[in-house]
Amino acid sequence: MQAPHSLTVSCDIAGVCMKTTGTFYLDQVENLRPRYRNEQGAFILCGVKWMITFSDDINNKAIFQVNSNAIEPPEGDWLDADGDQSKYVRIRHDGGRVCSVCVPSTLP
């Protein structure tokens, strides 16, 4: 399975947790979908939908989410998991694509 090597999460809204922004690197495969992790310990993963969370457990509470269970995380705006539509982050795929099953963690 080919997946983006890394994702950039950005936000221009004051008060949004800085631990959930920055570069997320391909970490491993979970639920047949790529899982990403940043240097602050946040994860982008997919259970029922794609989410950003502070745990690698898909049953933990999401911080931001998007209503999609596509094969890879969708680009664009992901809303606050508590429903506050004034809080969101923007996801962008970076660089190349790699085999998410073949390549070990690429976190620097």
C-alpha positions in Angstrom: 0.0 0.0 0.0 1.4 3.4 -1.0 0.9 6.2 1.5 2.2 9.7 1.9 5.6 9.8 3.6 4.5 12.6 5.9 1.7 15.0 6.6 1.7 18.7 7.6 -0.9 19.8 10.1 -1.3 23.6 10.4 -3.6 25.9 12.3 -3.9 29.7 12.4 -6.3 29.8 15.3 -5.0 31.0 18.7 -5.6 28.6 21.6 -5.5 25.4 19.5 -3.1 22.9 21.0 0.4 23.2 19.4 1.1 19.5 20.1 -1.4 18.6 17.3 0.4 20.6 14.6 3.6 20.3 12.7 4.9 17.4 10.6 3.6 13.9 11.2 5.7 11.0 9.9 4.5 7.6 8.7 4.8 5.3 11.8 3.1 2.0 10.9 -0.1 0.4 9.6 -3.2 0.1 11.8 -6.6 -1.2 10.5 -5.1 -1.5 7.0 -4.4 2.3 7.0 -1.3 4.2 7.6 -0.7 5.7 11.1 1.3 8.8 11.6 3.1 10.3 14.6 4.7 13.7 15.4 7.7 14.5 17.7 5.3 15.7 20.4 3.6 12.2 20.6 0.3 13.0 18.8 -1.0 10.5 16.3 -3.1 10.6 13.1 -4.9 7.3 12.7 -8.2 5.8 11.6 -10.7 3.8 13.5 -14.3 4.6 12.4 -13.0 7.9 11.1 -9.7 9.7 10.7 -8.6 11.6 13.9 -5.7 13.3 15.6 -5.3 12.0 19.2 -2.6 11.9 21.9 -2.7 8.1 22.0 -2.1 5.3 19.5 -5.3 3.6 20.8 -8.1 4.1 18.3 -10.6 4.0 21.1 -9.2 7.1 22.8 -10.7 10.5 22.4 -10.0 12.5 19.3 -8.8 16.1 19.4 -9.6 16.8 15.7 -11.4 14.5 13.2 -12.8 14.2 9.8 -15.8 12.1 8.8 -13.9 9.8 6.5 -12.5 6.3 6.7 -10.7 6.5 3.3 -7.5 4.5 2.8 -5.3 7.5 3.6 -6.0 10.7 5.6 -7.9 13.2 3.5 -6.4 16.6 2.9 -8.2 19.7 4.0 -9.9 21.0 7.2 -10.5 18.6 10.2 -12.9 19.9 12.8 -12.6 19.9 16.6 -13.9 16.6 17.9 -16.1 18.3 20.5 -18.0 20.0 17.7 -16.6 23.5 18.1 -16.6 24.6 14.4 -14.4 27.6 15.1 -11.5 25.2 15.9 -10.0 23.2 13.1 -6.6 22.1 11.7 -5.6 21.8 8.0 -4.0 18.6 6.7 -1.6 18.5 3.7 0.2 15.5 2.2 3.9 16.1 1.9 6.6 14.9 -0.4 6.7 11.4 -1.8 4.8 8.2 -1.2 6.2 5.0 0.3 5.1 1.5 1.0 3.5 1.8 4.4 3.7 -2.0 5.0 7.4 -2.3 4.0 9.0 0.7 5.6 9.7 1.0 9.3 8.9 4.2 11.2 10.3 7.3 9.5 10.1 9.5 12.5 13.4 11.3 12.8 
